[in-house]
């Protein structure tokens, strides 16, 4: 089933140059999608590194500081909303 899409003129011109006379726009787009590699899920690979910083003193210090700053920020926001 064919679909109609709208693209900017400059993109159309780029695709037209790439396609030449031997390819279709579908071929050019399919090649570009294949070249971009397999689709990756968001967060892929996070399981491998989850928890590796646990117990790291610098990480712990950054986390304490971050929590403190978020708490201050939340308090300011709540004061403004009251």
Residue, then its C-alpha position, 0 to 999 in steps of 0.5 A: x500500500x502506498x502512502x503520501x508524505x510531505x517533506x521539505x523542498x530541500x530534502x526532496x531535492x537531496x533524495x532526488x539527487x541520490x535516487x537518480x534514474x535507476x532507483x525509486x524514492x522508496x529504495x532510497x529511503x529504505x537504504x537510508x533506514x537500513x544503513x542507520x542500523x537496527x532499531x534499538x529499544x530505549x534503555x537497551x544495555x542499561x541492565x549491564x551497567x545498573x548498579x556498577x557505581x553502588x558503593x563508589x564514594x564519589x558517586x555517593x557524594x554526588x548523590x547526596x549533594x543532588x538530593x540536597x539540591x533537589x530538596x531545596x529546589x522543591x521547597x522553593x517551588x512549594x513556597x512560590x505556589x503557596 
